[in-house]
Amino acid sequence: MTVHEFFEALPSKVDPTKTAGMNNRFAFDVADVGIWTVVVTDGAVTVEEGDHNADCTISASEETLMKISRGEANPTTAYMTGKLKISGDMGAALKLQKLF
């Protein structure tokens, strides 16, 4: 699966009961690939290409993001080792585990 395919499929893979009550915008800046904004509005998830006024930005390589999405890498470890960078609202970033 590519990063493009991951973001296309994400809205259909998220359990709305886990994201109910969330209202956040997350920008994913994937090095040398592109930027996607994941919008969570009370359980509903949509994905837009580009950075659209996100609460926080997650930056990573394609390899790191795909390993995290497949459960092959721990996001906390990736963050602590500098493979995953977060800017903006850290509280919103902590909610990301509900999406994956």
N, C-alpha and C positions, 0 to 999 in steps of 0.2 A: 504494500500500500504506500502511495506517495503522500506527501503533505497535502497536496491539493485534494486527493481522494479522502483523506482524513477529515478535512474541514467540510467537504461536501456532505459526508455521512454523519458528522457529529450531531446535528439536530435530531436525527432519527434514533440515535443511540443513547441519548440522555434520558434518564428516568425522571419524568416531571415531578414525581413525588419527592425526589431528593433536592430539586431546585425550587420547589414551591416557596414563595416569599422572598426569593432572591431577586434583586434588581441591580444588576451590575453589567459593565461593559469591559471586556478583557481584550487587549490587543496582543496578538502573538506575532512577534517580529522574528521570522525564521531567516537566518543568515543566508544571503545569496539566493533566496527563493521568493520571499514576499511577506506581506503583512496581512493578517486577517483579524477582524474584530468579531468576537463572540459576544452576542447580546443576550442576556438572560433577563426575562421579564416575567416574574411570578410563575416560574416553571417552564415557560416557553423559551426555546433556544433558537436563535437565528444567527447566521454567519454572513458577514459582509467582507468583501475584499477591501484592503486599505485600513488605515488607522482612523476610526471615527469616534473621537472624543472619549477615549477609554478611561476607566477609573485607574487601571494599572496596565503596565506593559510587561510582557514576558518575552525575553530575548533568549534564543538558543539556536544551536545548529540544527539542521534537519535530522541528523543522526540522533542527537540527544532527545529532541521532541518525539521522534518516532519510537525510541526505546522506552520513554516514559509512557507513551500512549499504549504500548503493547505490554506494559507491566514488567519490562526487562530492566528498567532503571528506576531508582527511587528519586522522586522529585526533590526531597530534602537534601539528599546526598549530592545531587546535581547542583543545587543551589550553593551548598557549602563548599563545593570544589570549584565553583566559578563557571560551571558548564551551563548553568541556567541563571539568568539575571532578571531581577524584578525591580521595576521603578513605579512610583506612584503609591496608591493605597494598598499597604500590606494587608490590612484587614480583608479587603476584597480578594487579594491574592490567595489568602488562606482558604477561601471558599471554593477555590478551583478544584479541590479534591472531590467535590460533589459532581463535577462534570465528567471526571474520568473514572 
